[in-house]
């Protein structure tokens, strides 16, 4: 008999869970012990007492159980975390052997639902969004030190979605490697030939959108066919796509648009680090308003060789998909008016709820509305350090397309 309390599932979504999806919702639970505390490890059984593994229980979350291992009676101690971290590190070293900045743990994709770990050279940042991992945080930190031996370790548990698990926001520097807090706000890294200064203490994600790094490199190759290209980078953040475009051609001219003043300042600084400040212009503005104004100006129509649309997620659930579709549609319509004939449109969605087919249909409906013709050149996805696991559809969240306007 398992030593952990037993939770038995009904037949509802049983096949999905048996196939390896780690999330169990309340509707799938047939029986559960009374007075089970949030964060308790439990053994999960199927409707015929099939052993499905060890999970973390949380009544405060829509996800009642997060299965952490197919074996029963697993302890979330430092040895458990060290094994998961070592396995994830081996995967990254095999596929990205020269990369010193990467996502080490990508939640469910690496078998640790509710945990993100990013590595930026000597610095490691972790983010916990599940109560079970939070309860075993000391063991996790011990494993991080044993496996990664980071000079700098920062806890970035400052994201709003922690409240969905009944958790408070925390930001803590566990070790600073001799760096001051000011230095950690301007932390230098080099990634695929591009220099950045990151704010490891605050800002979106944990400093950089690592999931787009491969697509930044692809943009440089795509622009080789466009001498002295004029490029528009919408939602430019701290300059990832903008820097790639500027570094693709010394005659390139790039405009980056973002609503965040801090991001614009960082983007300008990063452009100077890479000696492309004369080629780049970063504008603090609402992207929708900026595109609307430009697309209604006859002199701006058809003025860009390449436009990148990389917005934040417009929808976190199925109930807001319609509004998200309207937002994506407007972006595409405005962008196509500003794109010259023969130019490139790179468009992305980082929401699991916007599928490849839906994103494709939005782009082609925008083409119909603007009386233009698009040719799909290629599809893109998240970088390899954000693994896509077939039986966990949520792990495939970033998708994109490259179109040529005929």
Secondary structure, DSSP 8 states (H G I E B T S, - for coil): --SSEEEEE-STTHHHHHTT--EEEGGGEEE--TT--TT-EEEEE-TT--EEEEEEE-TTSSEEEEEEESSSS---SHHHHHHHHHHHHHHHHHHSTT-SEEEEEEGGGGT-TTEEEEEETTEEEEEE-SHHHHHTHHHHHHHHHHHH--SEEEEEE--GGGGGGT---EEEEEEETT--HHHHTTEEEEETTEEEEE-SSSSSTTSS-GGGHHHHHHHHHHGGGSTT-EEEEES-TTTHHHHHHHHH-TT-EEEEEES-HHHHHHHHHHHHHTT-TTTEEEEES-HHHHHHHHHT-GGGTT-EEEEEE----S-SSGGGHHHHHHHHHHHHHHHHHHEEEEEEEEEEE--TTS-HHHHHHHHHHHHHHTT--EEEEEEEE--TTS---TT-GGG---EEEEEEE-
